[in-house]
Amino acid sequence: MDGHIGLKKIGSHASISEIDDFDLSRLLDKPRLNIERQRSFDERSLSELSIGLARGGMDNYDTYSPGVRSGFDTPASSTRNSFEPHPMVADAWESLRKSLVHFRGQPVGTIAAVDHQAEEVLNYDQVFVRDFVPSALAFLMNGEPDIVKNFLLKTLHLQGWEKRVDRFKLGEGVMPASFKVLHDPVRKTDTLIADFGESAIGRVAPVDSGFWWIILLRAYTKSTGDLSLAESPDCQKGMKLILTLCLSEGFDTFPTLLCADGCCMIDRRMGIYGYPIEIQALFFMALRCALSMLKQDDAEGKECVERIVKRLHALSYHMRSYFWLDFQQLNDIYRYKTEEYSHTAVNKFNVIPDSIPEWVFDFMPTRGGYFIGNVSPARMDFRWFALGNCVAILSSLATPEQSMAIMDLIEARWDELVGEMPLKISYPAIESHEWRIVTGCDPKNTRWSYHNGGSWPVLLWLVTAACIKTGRPQIARRAIELAESRLLKDGWPEYYDGKLGRYIGKQARKYQTWSIAGYLVAKMMLEDPSHLGMISLEEDKQMKPVIKRSSSWTC
C-alpha cells in the first residue's frame, strides 16, 4: 500500500468486474460508501430490467458474462430464443463479413464501405479506428473475439511508428486514424500503410482514436474475461503513451482537452474547435477504462493512476457544472451579468447573454437537458451533439438525473433529433452566412447534410445502449423500427439528409460498414442487455460533485 494514496492491488487473477469495483474515492483516501449493488442483465429479463432502472436503479448495468453469444441466427451462433431475428439481420452479417480486411491471413478489421459501384474509392477502403468500434462490438457479442484482438494488436504496433506531418513530428502516443493493407500478389506480401492525419482532409490528427482504442480494449477484456492482453507490457505501454499526451501539463486552466476542428467523428470544419463535447466524453470514458486496466506494480503505474484520478474528479465537476444545460440553467444564463471579476463570479466564462441563439429557447423543453457542444471563454456552443451525450451516459459522466434528462429531451424533441431516420449527429444545422463563416463554404456540410445536421444510422448502437442503461428500451425499439423500414432497401447508406432524415445523403456511400454494424449491435443489445456491460461504466458515488445549479427533474 502506497503511503500517499490507498491503491487496491490488482492481481492477474482478478476479474474485470472486480477491477471496475474499486472506485476513485478509495484512490484518494476517502471513505467509500457501503453500497449494495444488485447484479442485473444476467438473470433478469429486459422487462424486469426496464422497471428496475425506471425506479432509479442506474447502478445495475456493469455485469457481463464472458463468452455468451448473441441469440441471433448467425454463422457463429445457432442459439435461438423468443426474440425473433429481423430478416435484415442475416443480410447485415453477410455484408459485415464482406468488409473484413486480412493481413497475412488474419482478419484485422473492416473497411469503411463495400460499395463496389462507387466511382471513386477515396479512403473508404481503409480500416478506420473509430469506424471499426461497432464492428468490433458486433463480433465480440457474437463470440468472435480474435478479430478484435488482432485489430488491437495491429493498431498498437502502428502506434510505435514515427509520425510526421511535413517536418513536424507527432507525439509518440498518437494512434492512427486509419490503416490500409496493400497486397502484393507477385511477392505474396502484405504491407500496412497508416494515416495519422498527414493524409486526412485538413491534416488533423485523430484525437479520438486513442480513446476508442482504450475503450475497445476494455470491451474485449470484459467480453472474454481474458486479462492477459490488457496486462501485457505492450498494451500497458500503449495506454500510458496515450494518457501521457492527454495528461501533460500546459497553459490550460480547464481539465478539458483543447482540440482543433475536425479531430473526431466530425472530421471536417464545423466549428467544434476548443473543447468539443465528443472529445471530452470520450476522454472521460477512456480515463475510467484505463483506470480499471492499468497495473500499479511500480512507481510509474501508481503515479499514472494518481494523475488519472485527480483529472477525473476535476473533469467530472467541470463538465457537469459548466457544459450542462436545462431549462433553469438556460434561464440563468439568459439573466447573466457580464464583466465579472474575481473567484466569486457567477458568469465565469463571461458569456454574453445576447449570444444565445434564438432556436434554443424553443428547443429546450421544461423537462429535459443535455451537454452542450462547447464551452470556452466568452463562447458557448448550444448545439446538440448525439455522440457526446450518449457517451456521457455510458461513461457516467452524466449523473443519473442528467442521463434521464437527456432521454427526456430525445423523447420531447423526437422529430428534431430522430425524425424518420435515427440519429441526428448534430442539431440544428448551420446555414446562410453562419455556414459560410463556420464551415468555409464546405459543399459537403451544407444544411441538414453530412455532419451539419445529417442523420447517421451508426449512432443507433450508441442511443440503444444509452436507452438500456437508463431503463428506456422502448425509445431504442422505436428508433430501430424506423431504421429497419429503410436501411436495407436503401443499401445501408452512410448518412441521410434533410430535417427529418428522409433522403439518402447526397454523397453517402452505400453498404457503409458502420451503418451495418451499428444496427447489429443495437439489435443484439436489445435482445441480450448483458452485452451493455462491455461499453458501460457505473457511476462512482464519491465523484458526484455538489452542483449548486439546478438539474432537470424527472418523474
Buried (B, 14 or more C-beta within 10 A) or exposed (E): EBEEBBBBEBEEEBEBBEBBBBBBBBBBEEEBEEEEEEEBBEEBEBEEBBEBBBEEBBBBBBBBBBEBBBBBBBEEBEEEEEBEBBEBBBBBBEBBBBBBBEBEEBBBBBBBBBBEEBEEBEBBBBBBBBBBBBBBBBBBBBBBBEBBBBBBBBBBBBBEBEBEBEEEEBBBBBBBBBBBBEEEEEEEEBEBEBBBBBBBBEEBBBBBBBBBBBBBBBBBBBBBEBBEBBBEEBBBBBBBBBBBBBBEEEEEEBBBBBBBBBBBBBBBBBBBBBBBBBBBBBBBBBBBBBBBBBBBEEEEBBBBBBBBBBBBBBBBBBBBBBBBBBBBBBEBBEEBEEEEEEEEBEBEBBBBEEEBBEEBEEBBBEBBBBBBBBBBEEBBBBBBBBBBBBBBBBBBBBBBBBBBBBBBBBBBBBEBBBBBBBBBBBBBBBBEEEBEEBBEEBEBBBBBBBBBBBBBBBBBBBBBBBBBBBBBBEBBBBBBEBBBEBBBEBBBBBBBBBBBBBBBBEEBBBBBBBBBBBBBBBBBBBBBBBBBBBBBBBBBEBBBEEBEBBBBBBE
